[in-house]
């Protein structure tokens, strides 16, 4: 089963300034990730800044196609390969901009998929 969750946070989530700094133990992304892992999630694909919807769809579709084509690849390597494919696509000069392919990270429990 696949569950897609979209959540956004508009503000400082670094935990060192803003509202997070005022609350001891505030964990922002790591706390949210821990909650998903406790609930049984094996991995999260997160982004570090606002993402273009078309770029997100393109990158995730490519990532899953890469993992399907080579089941031995891990999630992080499949994400990396999808990013490189996006970056190296000469169809538009915008594809080279890291704002489209760069904000994504895999947060993984470390177990094999």
Helices and strands as residue ranges (DSSP letters): H 18-22, H 28-38, E 43-47, H 53-69, H 75-88, G 93-96, H 98-101, E 104-108
